[in-house]
Amino acid sequence: NIFLFKSEQVPADIAASIEAKLKEKNIDKKNVIGAGMGVPGPMKEDGTVLKCPNLGWDILNVSAKMEELTGLKVAAGNDANVAAL
């Protein structure tokens, strides 16, 4: 089996996972300061990925997209840098 995904669906899938985890843990969004995420690609400070071949993305402001989808403040950075932090 080969796992196939649509690259434009990835942010919505991540947002759905966040929503599910908040519901599972009975956490109200008003009690959440924000979310952080690592993205496999070079990032600008504003949360924009410049190229993400693993996910099929070119330029995308990941932070803004995830904020739109989740209603939470989202900080995004390069996955290796985020792991090091």
Distance bins in CASP14 RR format, pairs under 12 A and 6 or more apart:
PFRMAT RR
TARGET T0000
AUTHOR 0000-0000-0000
RMODE 2
METHOD distances of the structure
MODEL  1
5 11 0 0 0 0 0 1 0 0 0 0 0
5 12 0 0 0 0 0 1 0 0 0 0 0
5 13 1 0 0 1 0 0 0 0 0 0 0
5 14 0 0 0 0 0 1 0 0 0 0 0
5 54 0 0 0 0 0 1 0 0 0 0 0
5 55 0 0 0 0 1 0 0 0 0 0 0
5 56 0 0 0 0 1 0 0 0 0 0 0
6 12 0 0 0 0 1 0 0 0 0 0 0
6 13 0 0 0 0 1 0 0 0 0 0 0
6 55 0 0 0 0 0 1 0 0 0 0 0
6 56 0 0 0 0 1 0 0 0 0 0 0
6 57 0 0 0 0 0 1 0 0 0 0 0
7 13 0 0 0 0 0 1 0 0 0 0 0
7 49 0 0 0 0 0 1 0 0 0 0 0
7 52 0 0 0 0 1 0 0 0 0 0 0
7 53 0 0 0 0 1 0 0 0 0 0 0
7 54 0 0 0 0 1 0 0 0 0 0 0
7 55 1 0 1 0 0 0 0 0 0 0 0
7 56 1 0 1 0 0 0 0 0 0 0 0
7 57 1 0 1 0 0 0 0 0 0 0 0
7 58 0 0 0 0 1 0 0 0 0 0 0
7 60 0 0 0 0 1 0 0 0 0 0 0
8 55 0 0 0 0 1 0 0 0 0 0 0
8 56 0 0 0 0 1 0 0 0 0 0 0
8 57 0 0 0 0 1 0 0 0 0 0 0
8 58 0 0 0 0 0 1 0 0 0 0 0
8 60 0 0 0 0 1 0 0 0 0 0 0
8 65 0 0 0 0 0 1 0 0 0 0 0
8 69 0 0 0 0 0 1 0 0 0 0 0
9 15 0 0 0 0 0 1 0 0 0 0 0
9 16 0 0 0 0 1 0 0 0 0 0 0
9 55 0 0 0 0 0 1 0 0 0 0 0
9 56 0 0 0 0 0 1 0 0 0 0 0
9 57 0 0 0 0 0 1 0 0 0 0 0
9 69 0 0 0 0 0 1 0 0 0 0 0
10 16 0 0 0 0 0 1 0 0 0 0 0
10 17 0 0 0 0 0 1 0 0 0 0 0
10 37 0 0 0 0 0 1 0 0 0 0 0
10 39 0 0 0 0 1 0 0 0 0 0 0
10 40 0 0 0 0 0 1 0 0 0 0 0
10 49 0 0 0 0 0 1 0 0 0 0 0
10 52 0 0 0 0 1 0 0 0 0 0 0
10 54 0 0 0 0 1 0 0 0 0 0 0
10 55 1 0 1 0 0 0 0 0 0 0 0
10 56 0 0 0 0 1 0 0 0 0 0 0
10 57 0 0 0 0 1 0 0 0 0 0 0
10 60 0 0 0 0 1 0 0 0 0 0 0
10 62 0 0 0 0 1 0 0 0 0 0 0
10 65 0 0 0 0 1 0 0 0 0 0 0
10 66 0 0 0 0 0 1 0 0 0 0 0
10 69 0 0 0 0 0 1 0 0 0 0 0
11 17 0 0 0 0 0 1 0 0 0 0 0
11 18 0 0 0 0 0 1 0 0 0 0 0
11 37 0 0 0 0 1 0 0 0 0 0 0
11 39 0 0 0 0 0 1 0 0 0 0 0
11 49 0 0 0 0 0 1 0 0 0 0 0
11 52 0 0 0 0 0 1 0 0 0 0 0
11 55 0 0 0 0 1 0 0 0 0 0 0
11 57 0 0 0 0 1 0 0 0 0 0 0
11 60 0 0 0 0 1 0 0 0 0 0 0
11 61 0 0 0 0 0 1 0 0 0 0 0
11 62 1 0 0 1 0 0 0 0 0 0 0
11 63 0 0 0 0 0 1 0 0 0 0 0
11 64 0 0 0 0 0 1 0 0 0 0 0
11 65 1 0 1 0 0 0 0 0 0 0 0
11 66 1 0 0 1 0 0 0 0 0 0 0
11 67 0 0 0 0 0 1 0 0 0 0 0
11 68 0 0 0 0 1 0 0 0 0 0 0
11 69 1 0 1 0 0 0 0 0 0 0 0
11 70 0 0 0 0 1 0 0 0 0 0 0
11 74 0 0 0 0 0 1 0 0 0 0 0
11 76 0 0 0 0 0 1 0 0 0 0 0
12 18 0 0 0 0 0 1 0 0 0 0 0
12 19 0 0 0 0 0 1 0 0 0 0 0
12 65 0 0 0 0 1 0 0 0 0 0 0
12 66 0 0 0 0 1 0 0 0 0 0 0
12 68 0 0 0 0 0 1 0 0 0 0 0
12 69 1 0 0 1 0 0 0 0 0 0 0
12 70 0 0 0 0 0 1 0 0 0 0 0
13 19 0 0 0 0 0 1 0 0 0 0 0
13 20 0 0 0 0 0 1 0 0 0 0 0
13 55 0 0 0 0 0 1 0 0 0 0 0
13 66 0 0 0 0 0 1 0 0 0 0 0
13 69 0 0 0 0 1 0 0 0 0 0 0
13 70 0 0 0 0 0 1 0 0 0 0 0
14 20 0 0 0 0 0 1 0 0 0 0 0
14 21 0 0 0 0 0 1 0 0 0 0 0
14 35 0 0 0 0 1 0 0 0 0 0 0
14 36 0 0 0 0 0 1 0 0 0 0 0
14 37 1 0 0 1 0 0 0 0 0 0 0
14 38 0 0 0 0 0 1 0 0 0 0 0
14 39 0 0 0 0 0 1 0 0 0 0 0
14 55 0 0 0 0 0 1 0 0 0 0 0
14 62 0 0 0 0 1 0 0 0 0 0 0
14 65 0 0 0 0 1 0 0 0 0 0 0
14 66 1 0 0 1 0 0 0 0 0 0 0
14 69 1 0 0 1 0 0 0 0 0 0 0
14 70 0 0 0 0 1 0 0 0 0 0 0
14 72 0 0 0 0 0 1 0 0 0 0 0
14 74 0 0 0 0 1 0 0 0 0 0 0
14 76 0 0 0 0 0 1 0 0 0 0 0
15 21 0 0 0 0 0 1 0 0 0 0 0
15 22 0 0 0 0 0 1 0 0 0 0 0
15 29 0 0 0 0 0 1 0 0 0 0 0
15 35 0 0 0 0 1 0 0 0 0 0 0
15 37 0 0 0 0 0 1 0 0 0 0 0
15 62 0 0 0 0 0 1 0 0 0 0 0
15 65 0 0 0 0 1 0 0 0 0 0 0
15 66 1 0 0 1 0 0 0 0 0 0 0
15 67 0 0 0 0 1 0 0 0 0 0 0
15 68 0 0 0 0 1 0 0 0 0 0 0
15 69 1 1 0 0 0 0 0 0 0 0 0
15 70 1 0 1 0 0 0 0 0 0 0 0
15 71 0 0 0 0 1 0 0 0 0 0 0
15 72 0 0 0 0 1 0 0 0 0 0 0
15 74 0 0 0 0 1 0 0 0 0 0 0
16 22 0 0 0 0 0 1 0 0 0 0 0
16 23 0 0 0 0 0 1 0 0 0 0 0
16 66 0 0 0 0 0 1 0 0 0 0 0
16 69 0 0 0 0 1 0 0 0 0 0 0
16 70 0 0 0 0 1 0 0 0 0 0 0
17 23 0 0 0 0 0 1 0 0 0 0 0
17 24 0 0 0 0 0 1 0 0 0 0 0
17 35 0 0 0 0 0 1 0 0 0 0 0
17 37 0 0 0 0 0 1 0 0 0 0 0
17 66 0 0 0 0 0 1 0 0 0 0 0
17 69 0 0 0 0 0 1 0 0 0 0 0
17 70 0 0 0 0 0 1 0 0 0 0 0
18 24 0 0 0 0 0 1 0 0 0 0 0
18 25 0 0 0 0 0 1 0 0 0 0 0
18 27 0 0 0 0 0 1 0 0 0 0 0
18 29 0 0 0 0 1 0 0 0 0 0 0
18 32 0 0 0 0 1 0 0 0 0 0 0
18 34 0 0 0 0 1 0 0 0 0 0 0
18 35 1 0 0 1 0 0 0 0 0 0 0
18 36 0 0 0 0 1 0 0 0 0 0 0
18 37 0 0 0 0 1 0 0 0 0 0 0
18 66 0 0 0 0 1 0 0 0 0 0 0
18 67 0 0 0 0 0 1 0 0 0 0 0
18 69 0 0 0 0 1 0 0 0 0 0 0
18 70 1 0 1 0 0 0 0 0 0 0 0
18 71 0 0 0 0 1 0 0 0 0 0 0
18 72 1 0 0 1 0 0 0 0 0 0 0
18 74 0 0 0 0 1 0 0 0 0 0 0
19 25 0 0 0 0 0 1 0 0 0 0 0
19 27 0 0 0 0 0 1 0 0 0 0 0
19 29 0 0 0 0 1 0 0 0 0 0 0
19 32 0 0 0 0 0 1 0 0 0 0 0
19 35 0 0 0 0 0 1 0 0 0 0 0
19 66 0 0 0 0 0 1 0 0 0 0 0
19 69 0 0 0 0 1 0 0 0 0 0 0
19 70 1 0 0 1 0 0 0 0 0 0 0
19 71 0 0 0 0 1 0 0 0 0 0 0
19 72 0 0 0 0 1 0 0 0 0 0 0
20 27 0 0 0 0 0 1 0 0 0 0 0
20 70 0 0 0 0 0 1 0 0 0 0 0
21 27 1 0 0 1 0 0 0 0 0 0 0
21 29 0 0 0 0 0 1 0 0 0 0 0
21 32 0 0 0 0 0 1 0 0 0 0 0
21 35 0 0 0 0 0 1 0 0 0 0 0
21 70 0 0 0 0 0 1 0 0 0 0 0
21 72 0 0 0 0 0 1 0 0 0 0 0
22 28 1 0 0 1 0 0 0 0 0 0 0
22 29 1 0 0 1 0 0 0 0 0 0 0
22 30 0 0 0 0 0 1 0 0 0 0 0
22 31 0 0 0 0 1 0 0 0 0 0 0
22 32 1 0 0 1 0 0 0 0 0 0 0
22 34 0 0 0 0 0 1 0 0 0 0 0
22 35 0 0 0 0 1 0 0 0 0 0 0
22 70 0 0 0 0 1 0 0 0 0 0 0
22 71 0 0 0 0 0 1 0 0 0 0 0
22 72 0 0 0 0 1 0 0 0 0 0 0
23 29 0 0 0 0 0 1 0 0 0 0 0
25 31 0 0 0 0 0 1 0 0 0 0 0
25 32 0 0 0 0 0 1 0 0 0 0 0
27 33 0 0 0 0 0 1 0 0 0 0 0
27 34 0 0 0 0 0 1 0 0 0 0 0
27 35 0 0 0 0 0 1 0 0 0 0 0
27 72 0 0 0 0 0 1 0 0 0 0 0
28 72 0 0 0 0 0 1 0 0 0 0 0
29 35 0 0 0 0 0 1 0 0 0 0 0
29 67 0 0 0 0 0 1 0 0 0 0 0
29 70 0 0 0 0 1 0 0 0 0 0 0
29 71 1 0 0 1 0 0 0 0 0 0 0
29 72 1 0 0 1 0 0 0 0 0 0 0
29 73 0 0 0 0 0 1 0 0 0 0 0
30 71 0 0 0 0 0 1 0 0 0 0 0
30 72 0 0 0 0 0 1 0 0 0 0 0
31 72 0 0 0 0 0 1 0 0 0 0 0
32 70 0 0 0 0 1 0 0 0 0 0 0
32 71 0 0 0 0 1 0 0 0 0 0 0
32 72 1 0 1 0 0 0 0 0 0 0 0
32 73 0 0 0 0 1 0 0 0 0 0 0
32 74 0 0 0 0 0 1 0 0 0 0 0
33 72 0 0 0 0 1 0 0 0 0 0 0
33 73 1 0 0 1 0 0 0 0 0 0 0
33 74 0 0 0 0 0 1 0 0 0 0 0
33 75 0 0 0 0 0 1 0 0 0 0 0
34 63 0 0 0 0 0 1 0 0 0 0 0
34 66 0 0 0 0 1 0 0 0 0 0 0
34 67 0 0 0 0 1 0 0 0 0 0 0
34 70 0 0 0 0 1 0 0 0 0 0 0
34 71 0 0 0 0 1 0 0 0 0 0 0
34 72 1 0 1 0 0 0 0 0 0 0 0
34 73 1 0 1 0 0 0 0 0 0 0 0
34 74 1 0 0 1 0 0 0 0 0 0 0
34 75 1 0 0 1 0 0 0 0 0 0 0
34 76 0 0 0 0 0 1 0 0 0 0 0
35 62 0 0 0 0 0 1 0 0 0 0 0
35 63 0 0 0 0 1 0 0 0 0 0 0
35 66 1 0 0 1 0 0 0 0 0 0 0
35 67 0 0 0 0 1 0 0 0 0 0 0
35 69 0 0 0 0 0 1 0 0 0 0 0
35 70 1 0 0 1 0 0 0 0 0 0 0
35 71 0 0 0 0 1 0 0 0 0 0 0
35 72 1 0 1 0 0 0 0 0 0 0 0
35 73 1 0 0 1 0 0 0 0 0 0 0
35 74 1 0 1 0 0 0 0 0 0 0 0
35 75 1 0 0 1 0 0 0 0 0 0 0
35 76 0 0 0 0 1 0 0 0 0 0 0
35 77 0 0 0 0 0 1 0 0 0 0 0
35 82 0 0 0 0 0 1 0 0 0 0 0
36 47 0 0 0 0 0 1 0 0 0 0 0
36 62 0 0 0 0 1 0 0 0 0 0 0
36 63 0 0 0 0 1 0 0 0 0 0 0
36 66 0 0 0 0 1 0 0 0 0 0 0
36 67 0 0 0 0 0 1 0 0 0 0 0
36 70 0 0 0 0 0 1 0 0 0 0 0
36 72 0 0 0 0 1 0 0 0 0 0 0
36 73 0 0 0 0 1 0 0 0 0 0 0
36 74 1 0 0 1 0 0 0 0 0 0 0
36 75 1 0 1 0 0 0 0 0 0 0 0
36 76 1 0 0 1 0 0 0 0 0 0 0
36 77 0 0 0 0 1 0 0 0 0 0 0
36 79 0 0 0 0 0 1 0 0 0 0 0
36 82 1 0 0 1 0 0 0 0 0 0 0
36 85 0 0 0 0 0 1 0 0 0 0 0
37 43 0 0 0 0 0 1 0 0 0 0 0
37 47 0 0 0 0 1 0 0 0 0 0 0
37 49 0 0 0 0 0 1 0 0 0 0 0
37 62 1 0 0 1 0 0 0 0 0 0 0
37 63 0 0 0 0 1 0 0 0 0 0 0
37 65 0 0 0 0 0 1 0 0 0 0 0
37 66 1 0 0 1 0 0 0 0 0 0 0
37 67 0 0 0 0 0 1 0 0 0 0 0
37 69 0 0 0 0 0 1 0 0 0 0 0
37 70 0 0 0 0 0 1 0 0 0 0 0
37 72 0 0 0 0 0 1 0 0 0 0 0
37 73 0 0 0 0 0 1 0 0 0 0 0
37 74 1 0 0 1 0 0 0 0 0 0 0
37 75 1 0 0 1 0 0 0 0 0 0 0
37 76 1 0 1 0 0 0 0 0 0 0 0
37 77 1 0 0 1 0 0 0 0 0 0 0
37 78 0 0 0 0 0 1 0 0 0 0 0
37 79 0 0 0 0 1 0 0 0 0 0 0
37 81 0 0 0 0 0 1 0 0 0 0 0
37 82 1 0 0 1 0 0 0 0 0 0 0
37 83 0 0 0 0 0 1 0 0 0 0 0
38 47 0 0 0 0 0 1 0 0 0 0 0
38 49 0 0 0 0 1 0 0 0 0 0 0
38 52 0 0 0 0 0 1 0 0 0 0 0
38 54 0 0 0 0 0 1 0 0 0 0 0
38 55 0 0 0 0 0 1 0 0 0 0 0
38 62 0 0 0 0 1 0 0 0 0 0 0
38 63 0 0 0 0 0 1 0 0 0 0 0
38 66 0 0 0 0 0 1 0 0 0 0 0
38 74 0 0 0 0 0 1 0 0 0 0 0
38 75 0 0 0 0 1 0 0 0 0 0 0
38 76 1 0 0 1 0 0 0 0 0 0 0
38 77 1 0 1 0 0 0 0 0 0 0 0
38 78 1 0 0 1 0 0 0 0 0 0 0
38 79 1 0 1 0 0 0 0 0 0 0 0
38 80 0 0 0 0 1 0 0 0 0 0 0
38 81 0 0 0 0 1 0 0 0 0 0 0
38 82 1 0 1 0 0 0 0 0 0 0 0
38 83 1 0 0 1 0 0 0 0 0 0 0
38 84 0 0 0 0 0 1 0 0 0 0 0
38 85 0 0 0 0 1 0 0 0 0 0 0
39 47 0 0 0 0 1 0 0 0 0 0 0
39 48 0 0 0 0 1 0 0 0 0 0 0
39 49 1 0 1 0 0 0 0 0 0 0 0
39 50 0 0 0 0 0 1 0 0 0 0 0
39 51 0 0 0 0 0 1 0 0 0 0 0
39 52 1 0 0 1 0 0 0 0 0 0 0
39 53 0 0 0 0 0 1 0 0 0 0 0
39 54 0 0 0 0 1 0 0 0 0 0 0
39 55 1 0 0 1 0 0 0 0 0 0 0
39 56 0 0 0 0 0 1 0 0 0 0 0
39 57 0 0 0 0 1 0 0 0 0 0 0
39 60 0 0 0 0 1 0 0 0 0 0 0
39 61 0 0 0 0 0 1 0 0 0 0 0
39 62 1 0 1 0 0 0 0 0 0 0 0
39 63 0 0 0 0 1 0 0 0 0 0 0
39 65 0 0 0 0 0 1 0 0 0 0 0
39 66 0 0 0 0 1 0 0 0 0 0 0
39 74 0 0 0 0 0 1 0 0 0 0 0
39 75 0 0 0 0 0 1 0 0 0 0 0
39 76 1 0 1 0 0 0 0 0 0 0 0
39 77 1 0 1 0 0 0 0 0 0 0 0
39 78 1 0 0 1 0 0 0 0 0 0 0
39 79 1 0 1 0 0 0 0 0 0 0 0
39 80 0 0 0 0 0 1 0 0 0 0 0
39 81 0 0 0 0 1 0 0 0 0 0 0
39 82 0 0 0 0 1 0 0 0 0 0 0
39 83 0 0 0 0 0 1 0 0 0 0 0
40 49 0 0 0 0 1 0 0 0 0 0 0
40 50 0 0 0 0 0 1 0 0 0 0 0
40 51 0 0 0 0 0 1 0 0 0 0 0
40 52 1 0 0 1 0 0 0 0 0 0 0
40 53 0 0 0 0 1 0 0 0 0 0 0
40 54 1 0 1 0 0 0 0 0 0 0 0
40 55 1 0 0 1 0 0 0 0 0 0 0
40 56 0 0 0 0 0 1 0 0 0 0 0
40 57 0 0 0 0 1 0 0 0 0 0 0
40 62 0 0 0 0 0 1 0 0 0 0 0
40 76 0 0 0 0 0 1 0 0 0 0 0
40 77 0 0 0 0 0 1 0 0 0 0 0
40 78 1 0 0 1 0 0 0 0 0 0 0
40 79 1 0 1 0 0 0 0 0 0 0 0
40 80 0 0 0 0 1 0 0 0 0 0 0
40 81 0 0 0 0 0 1 0 0 0 0 0
40 82 0 0 0 0 0 1 0 0 0 0 0
40 83 0 0 0 0 0 1 0 0 0 0 0
41 47 0 0 0 0 0 1 0 0 0 0 0
41 48 0 0 0 0 0 1 0 0 0 0 0
41 49 1 0 1 0 0 0 0 0 0 0 0
41 50 1 0 0 1 0 0 0 0 0 0 0
41 51 1 0 0 1 0 0 0 0 0 0 0
41 52 1 0 1 0 0 0 0 0 0 0 0
41 53 0 0 0 0 1 0 0 0 0 0 0
41 54 1 0 0 1 0 0 0 0 0 0 0
41 55 0 0 0 0 1 0 0 0 0 0 0
41 56 0 0 0 0 0 1 0 0 0 0 0
41 57 0 0 0 0 1 0 0 0 0 0 0
41 58 0 0 0 0 0 1 0 0 0 0 0
41 59 0 0 0 0 0 1 0 0 0 0 0
41 60 0 0 0 0 0 1 0 0 0 0 0
41 62 0 0 0 0 1 0 0 0 0 0 0
41 76 0 0 0 0 0 1 0 0 0 0 0
41 77 0 0 0 0 1 0 0 0 0 0 0
41 78 1 0 1 0 0 0 0 0 0 0 0
41 79 1 0 0 1 0 0 0 0 0 0 0
41 80 0 0 0 0 1 0 0 0 0 0 0
41 81 0 0 0 0 1 0 0 0 0 0 0
41 82 0 0 0 0 0 1 0 0 0 0 0
42 48 0 0 0 0 1 0 0 0 0 0 0
42 49 1 0 0 1 0 0 0 0 0 0 0
42 50 1 0 1 0 0 0 0 0 0 0 0
42 51 1 0 0 1 0 0 0 0 0 0 0
42 52 0 0 0 0 1 0 0 0 0 0 0
42 53 0 0 0 0 0 1 0 0 0 0 0
42 57 0 0 0 0 0 1 0 0 0 0 0
42 58 0 0 0 0 0 1 0 0 0 0 0
42 59 0 0 0 0 0 1 0 0 0 0 0
42 60 0 0 0 0 0 1 0 0 0 0 0
42 62 0 0 0 0 0 1 0 0 0 0 0
42 76 0 0 0 0 0 1 0 0 0 0 0
42 77 0 0 0 0 1 0 0 0 0 0 0
42 78 1 0 0 1 0 0 0 0 0 0 0
42 79 0 0 0 0 0 1 0 0 0 0 0
42 80 0 0 0 0 0 1 0 0 0 0 0
42 81 0 0 0 0 0 1 0 0 0 0 0
43 49 1 0 1 0 0 0 0 0 0 0 0
43 50 1 0 0 1 0 0 0 0 0 0 0
43 51 0 0 0 0 0 1 0 0 0 0 0
43 52 0 0 0 0 1 0 0 0 0 0 0
43 57 0 0 0 0 0 1 0 0 0 0 0
43 59 0 0 0 0 0 1 0 0 0 0 0
43 60 0 0 0 0 0 1 0 0 0 0 0
43 61 0 0 0 0 0 1 0 0 0 0 0
43 62 1 0 0 1 0 0 0 0 0 0 0
43 63 0 0 0 0 1 0 0 0 0 0 0
43 75 0 0 0 0 0 1 0 0 0 0 0
43 76 1 0 0 1 0 0 0 0 0 0 0
43 77 1 0 1 0 0 0 0 0 0 0 0
43 78 1 0 1 0 0 0 0 0 0 0 0
43 79 0 0 0 0 1 0 0 0 0 0 0
43 80 0 0 0 0 0 1 0 0 0 0 0
43 81 1 0 0 1 0 0 0 0 0 0 0
43 82 0 0 0 0 1 0 0 0 0 0 0
44 50 1 0 0 1 0 0 0 0 0 0 0
44 51 0 0 0 0 0 1 0 0 0 0 0
44 59 0 0 0 0 1 0 0 0 0 0 0
44 60 0 0 0 0 0 1 0 0 0 0 0
44 61 0 0 0 0 1 0 0 0 0 0 0
44 62 0 0 0 0 0 1 0 0 0 0 0
44 63 0 0 0 0 1 0 0 0 0 0 0
44 64 0 0 0 0 0 1 0 0 0 0 0
44 76 0 0 0 0 1 0 0 0 0 0 0
44 77 0 0 0 0 1 0 0 0 0 0 0
44 78 0 0 0 0 0 1 0 0 0 0 0
45 61 0 0 0 0 0 1 0 0 0 0 0
45 63 0 0 0 0 1 0 0 0 0 0 0
45 75 0 0 0 0 0 1 0 0 0 0 0
45 76 0 0 0 0 0 1 0 0 0 0 0
45 77 0 0 0 0 1 0 0 0 0 0 0
45 78 0 0 0 0 0 1 0 0 0 0 0
45 81 0 0 0 0 0 1 0 0 0 0 0
46 59 0 0 0 0 0 1 0 0 0 0 0
46 60 0 0 0 0 0 1 0 0 0 0 0
46 61 1 0 0 1 0 0 0 0 0 0 0
46 62 0 0 0 0 1 0 0 0 0 0 0
46 63 1 0 0 1 0 0 0 0 0 0 0
46 64 0 0 0 0 1 0 0 0 0 0 0
46 67 0 0 0 0 0 1 0 0 0 0 0
46 74 0 0 0 0 0 1 0 0 0 0 0
46 75 0 0 0 0 0 1 0 0 0 0 0
46 76 0 0 0 0 1 0 0 0 0 0 0
46 77 0 0 0 0 0 1 0 0 0 0 0
47 59 0 0 0 0 0 1 0 0 0 0 0
47 60 0 0 0 0 1 0 0 0 0 0 0
47 61 1 0 1 0 0 0 0 0 0 0 0
47 62 1 0 1 0 0 0 0 0 0 0 0
47 63 1 0 1 0 0 0 0 0 0 0 0
47 64 1 0 0 1 0 0 0 0 0 0 0
47 65 0 0 0 0 1 0 0 0 0 0 0
47 66 0 0 0 0 1 0 0 0 0 0 0
47 67 0 0 0 0 0 1 0 0 0 0 0
47 73 0 0 0 0 0 1 0 0 0 0 0
47 74 0 0 0 0 1 0 0 0 0 0 0
47 75 1 0 0 1 0 0 0 0 0 0 0
47 76 1 0 1 0 0 0 0 0 0 0 0
47 77 1 0 0 1 0 0 0 0 0 0 0
47 78 0 0 0 0 1 0 0 0 0 0 0
47 81 0 0 0 0 0 1 0 0 0 0 0
47 82 0 0 0 0 0 1 0 0 0 0 0
48 57 0 0 0 0 0 1 0 0 0 0 0
48 58 0 0 0 0 0 1 0 0 0 0 0
48 59 1 0 0 1 0 0 0 0 0 0 0
48 60 1 0 0 1 0 0 0 0 0 0 0
48 61 1 0 1 0 0 0 0 0 0 0 0
48 62 1 0 0 1 0 0 0 0 0 0 0
48 63 1 0 0 1 0 0 0 0 0 0 0
48 64 0 0 0 0 1 0 0 0 0 0 0
48 65 0 0 0 0 1 0 0 0 0 0 0
48 66 0 0 0 0 0 1 0 0 0 0 0
48 76 0 0 0 0 1 0 0 0 0 0 0
48 77 0 0 0 0 1 0 0 0 0 0 0
48 78 0 0 0 0 0 1 0 0 0 0 0
49 55 0 0 0 0 1 0 0 0 0 0 0
49 56 0 0 0 0 0 1 0 0 0 0 0
49 57 1 0 1 0 0 0 0 0 0 0 0
49 58 0 0 0 0 1 0 0 0 0 0 0
49 59 1 0 0 1 0 0 0 0 0 0 0
49 60 1 0 1 0 0 0 0 0 0 0 0
49 61 1 0 0 1 0 0 0 0 0 0 0
49 62 1 0 1 0 0 0 0 0 0 0 0
49 63 0 0 0 0 1 0 0 0 0 0 0
49 64 0 0 0 0 0 1 0 0 0 0 0
49 65 0 0 0 0 1 0 0 0 0 0 0
49 66 0 0 0 0 0 1 0 0 0 0 0
49 76 1 0 0 1 0 0 0 0 0 0 0
49 77 0 0 0 0 1 0 0 0 0 0 0
49 78 0 0 0 0 1 0 0 0 0 0 0
49 79 0 0 0 0 0 1 0 0 0 0 0
50 57 0 0 0 0 1 0 0 0 0 0 0
50 58 1 0 0 1 0 0 0 0 0 0 0
50 59 1 0 0 1 0 0 0 0 0 0 0
50 60 0 0 0 0 1 0 0 0 0 0 0
50 61 0 0 0 0 0 1 0 0 0 0 0
50 62 0 0 0 0 0 1 0 0 0 0 0
50 77 0 0 0 0 0 1 0 0 0 0 0
50 78 0 0 0 0 0 1 0 0 0 0 0
51 57 1 0 0 1 0 0 0 0 0 0 0
51 58 1 0 0 1 0 0 0 0 0 0 0
51 59 1 0 0 1 0 0 0 0 0 0 0
51 60 0 0 0 0 1 0 0 0 0 0 0
51 78 0 0 0 0 0 1 0 0 0 0 0
52 58 1 0 0 1 0 0 0 0 0 0 0
52 59 0 0 0 0 1 0 0 0 0 0 0
52 60 1 0 0 1 0 0 0 0 0 0 0
52 62 0 0 0 0 1 0 0 0 0 0 0
52 76 0 0 0 0 0 1 0 0 0 0 0
52 77 0 0 0 0 0 1 0 0 0 0 0
52 78 0 0 0 0 0 1 0 0 0 0 0
52 79 0 0 0 0 1 0 0 0 0 0 0
54 79 0 0 0 0 1 0 0 0 0 0 0
55 62 0 0 0 0 1 0 0 0 0 0 0
55 79 0 0 0 0 0 1 0 0 0 0 0
57 65 0 0 0 0 1 0 0 0 0 0 0
57 76 0 0 0 0 0 1 0 0 0 0 0
59 65 0 0 0 0 0 1 0 0 0 0 0
60 66 0 0 0 0 0 1 0 0 0 0 0
60 68 0 0 0 0 0 1 0 0 0 0 0
60 76 0 0 0 0 1 0 0 0 0 0 0
61 67 0 0 0 0 1 0 0 0 0 0 0
61 68 0 0 0 0 1 0 0 0 0 0 0
61 74 0 0 0 0 0 1 0 0 0 0 0
61 76 0 0 0 0 1 0 0 0 0 0 0
61 77 0 0 0 0 0 1 0 0 0 0 0
62 68 0 0 0 0 0 1 0 0 0 0 0
62 69 0 0 0 0 0 1 0 0 0 0 0
62 70 0 0 0 0 0 1 0 0 0 0 0
62 74 1 0 0 1 0 0 0 0 0 0 0
62 75 0 0 0 0 1 0 0 0 0 0 0
62 76 1 0 1 0 0 0 0 0 0 0 0
62 77 1 0 0 1 0 0 0 0 0 0 0
62 78 0 0 0 0 0 1 0 0 0 0 0
62 79 0 0 0 0 0 1 0 0 0 0 0
62 82 0 0 0 0 0 1 0 0 0 0 0
63 69 0 0 0 0 0 1 0 0 0 0 0
63 70 0 0 0 0 0 1 0 0 0 0 0
63 71 0 0 0 0 0 1 0 0 0 0 0
63 72 0 0 0 0 0 1 0 0 0 0 0
63 73 0 0 0 0 1 0 0 0 0 0 0
63 74 1 0 1 0 0 0 0 0 0 0 0
63 75 1 0 0 1 0 0 0 0 0 0 0
63 76 1 0 1 0 0 0 0 0 0 0 0
63 77 0 0 0 0 1 0 0 0 0 0 0
64 70 0 0 0 0 0 1 0 0 0 0 0
64 71 0 0 0 0 0 1 0 0 0 0 0
64 73 0 0 0 0 0 1 0 0 0 0 0
64 74 0 0 0 0 1 0 0 0 0 0 0
64 75 0 0 0 0 0 1 0 0 0 0 0
64 76 0 0 0 0 1 0 0 0 0 0 0
65 71 0 0 0 0 0 1 0 0 0 0 0
65 74 0 0 0 0 1 0 0 0 0 0 0
65 76 0 0 0 0 1 0 0 0 0 0 0
66 72 1 0 0 1 0 0 0 0 0 0 0
66 73 0 0 0 0 1 0 0 0 0 0 0
66 74 1 0 1 0 0 0 0 0 0 0 0
66 75 0 0 0 0 1 0 0 0 0 0 0
66 76 1 0 0 1 0 0 0 0 0 0 0
66 77 0 0 0 0 0 1 0 0 0 0 0
67 73 1 0 0 1 0 0 0 0 0 0 0
67 74 1 0 1 0 0 0 0 0 0 0 0
67 75 0 0 0 0 1 0 0 0 0 0 0
67 76 0 0 0 0 1 0 0 0 0 0 0
68 74 0 0 0 0 1 0 0 0 0 0 0
70 76 0 0 0 0 0 1 0 0 0 0 0
75 81 0 0 0 0 0 1 0 0 0 0 0
75 82 0 0 0 0 1 0 0 0 0 0 0
75 85 0 0 0 0 0 1 0 0 0 0 0
76 82 0 0 0 0 1 0 0 0 0 0 0
77 83 0 0 0 0 0 1 0 0 0 0 0
77 84 0 0 0 0 0 1 0 0 0 0 0
77 85 0 0 0 0 1 0 0 0 0 0 0
78 84 0 0 0 0 1 0 0 0 0 0 0
78 85 0 0 0 0 0 1 0 0 0 0 0
79 85 0 0 0 0 0 1 0 0 0 0 0
END
